[in-house]
């Protein structure tokens, strides 16, 4: 049985990067696939990889991750425009990130327009 | 700050600029160490890293200092930094397929996780990066996106090296369309294919 957990942007928007990554890892280590609204920043992605590596043990083998949609930008004008659009349209964040434990997700294949999530046989 | 301190700091800036710290980054088994060896062999006459088909062969940072490279009438000093492949998962059982004993596989897995952490930390210590990708693999892997996104965020110049172009299934165009804002140069580090062009692109990236 696959267990999915959706994390809306509002649930992580005010968290520090450390707290956000801790939360995501806690859920992944609990054998759940996370659908995170929005994308992690490049710095958060590397922090996630670092923390994942530190957590690997006999039971936890790591994660598979895939982000789709607009990437984070440092361009202030673009960020203001995006923020305004999100405020007006009432949406949390653009893009989506899928993160799951490597013990369940065998591979995430991504092409520009589609994602294939290959799972392992889980009991 | 006295005059001599000021002079020293100016000299220090020039000293840093004089030698380019060139990092080789990329996913596991893309051929980073093969390329590092090719560069080291071309300009120092000796290899710098061990290579193998077993994933995570490079599990610690390897540095070769003062590699003088010449291309198109110019010359630059490089410190070559070969890094462990970046991965999001490490399972010791994957190493058992390569006939490693269980204890060897577990040791390798532990060292591999440390290697990934080290590689990420060393992003602070590079001036320019060669992102080495296996041209036969899907370039849209999140690890590639994460590495390149991080380098962009740090304003570090990047040259994407599409390795293994000697193999039939290599597809440079796919890498170019995945990362259209970057220069991509195809090589075979193992066979030395297109290596002159690689050096030209490297100098163009460093400049």
Interface residues (C-beta under 8 A of the other chain):
Chain A: X41 X42 X43 X45 X46 X49 X50 X52 X53 X54 X56 X61 X62 X63 X64 X65 X66 X67 X71 X72 X74 X102 X108 X109 X110 X111 X112
Chain B: X86 X87 X88 X89 X90 X91 X109 X113 X114 X116 X117 X120 X123 X138 X140 X141 X142 X145 X146 X149 X150 X152 X153 X178
